């Protein structure tokens, strides 16, 4: 997943802001084309992935498919098709680690 420059999207009577792009190939015909599923998502205040605002499929073929050799090319191509600007890799927040509770033995008073 990638972070993107925020995009305002009208959804069900309200403006939502997409800040995360997810995409992956769902159907590849070797030597010919690739269909990519994409989704645009909100980013929660804690940095976690939020509500999926938009999604769909786009097909890479022809010269674009012939040039696809590395994942970064596919990410850039998907972003260009959707008129988005990638700002970096999406890194989900790491949940805080809780310290273990160590119980002390009760000493008897004899």
C-alpha positions in Angstrom: 0.0 0.0 0.0 1.0 3.6 -0.6 0.3 6.9 0.9 -1.0 9.5 -1.6 -1.6 13.3 -1.6 -5.1 13.6 -0.1 -8.0 13.4 -2.6 -11.4 14.7 -1.7 -14.2 12.2 -2.8 -17.9 12.8 -2.6 -19.5 9.7 -1.1 -23.1 9.3 0.0 -23.7 13.0 0.8 -20.4 13.8 2.3 -16.8 14.7 1.3 -14.3 12.0 2.4 -10.5 12.3 2.1 -8.6 9.4 0.6 -5.0 9.2 1.8 -4.1 5.5 1.1 -3.9 3.6 -2.2 -4.0 -0.2 -2.3 -3.5 -2.1 -5.6 -2.7 -5.6 -6.7 -2.9 -7.7 -9.9 -6.0 -9.9 -10.0 -5.7 -11.3 -13.5 -2.4 -11.5 -15.5 -2.3 -12.8 -19.0 1.5 -13.3 -19.5 2.9 -11.3 -22.4 -0.4 -9.5 -22.9 -2.1 -7.6 -20.0 -2.8 -7.3 -16.3 -5.9 -6.3 -14.5 -5.3 -4.5 -11.2 -7.8 -4.1 -8.4 -7.4 -0.7 -6.6 -8.9 0.9 -3.6 -8.7 4.4 -2.1 -9.0 4.6 1.7 -9.2 7.0 4.5 -6.4 7.2 7.0 -7.5 7.1 10.7 -6.2 9.6 13.2 -3.9 6.9 14.7 -2.4 6.2 11.2 -4.3 3.0 10.6 -6.2 2.2 7.4 -9.7 3.5 7.4 -12.9 3.3 5.3 -12.6 2.1 1.7 -14.0 5.1 -0.3 -13.5 4.0 -3.9 -12.5 0.8 -5.6 -12.4 -0.7 -9.0 -10.3 -2.5 -11.7 -8.0 -1.0 -14.4 -6.2 -2.9 -17.2 -2.6 -2.5 -18.2 -1.8 -3.6 -21.7 0.2 -2.7 -24.8 3.3 -0.6 -24.3 2.6 -0.1 -20.6 2.5 -3.8 -20.0 5.6 -4.4 -22.0 7.5 -1.9 -19.8 6.4 -3.5 -16.5 9.4 -5.1 -15.0 9.3 -4.0 -11.3 6.6 -3.3 -8.8 7.4 0.4 -8.6 6.5 0.8 -12.3 3.1 -0.8 -11.7 2.4 1.4 -8.6 3.3 4.5 -10.7 1.2 3.4 -13.6 -1.9 2.7 -11.3 -1.4 6.2 -9.7 -1.1 7.9 -13.1 -4.3 6.2 -14.3 -6.2 7.5 -11.3 -4.6 10.9 -11.4 -3.0 10.4 -7.9 0.4 11.4 -6.5 2.2 8.7 -4.4 3.9 10.2 -1.4 5.5 7.1 0.1 4.9 3.6 1.4 2.1 3.1 3.8 3.4 1.8 7.1 0.7 0.8 9.6 1.1 1.9 13.2 2.6 -0.6 15.6 0.4 -1.3 18.6 2.0 -0.3 21.9 3.7 -3.1 23.7 2.4 -3.7 27.2 4.8 -4.5 29.9 4.1 -7.9 31.5 2.8 -7.8 35.1 5.2 -9.6 37.4 3.6 -10.8 40.6 5.7 -11.0 43.7 5.3 -13.9 46.0 3.7 -13.1 49.4 6.0 -14.0 52.2 4.5 -15.5 55.3 5.2 -13.9 58.7 6.0 -16.9 60.9 
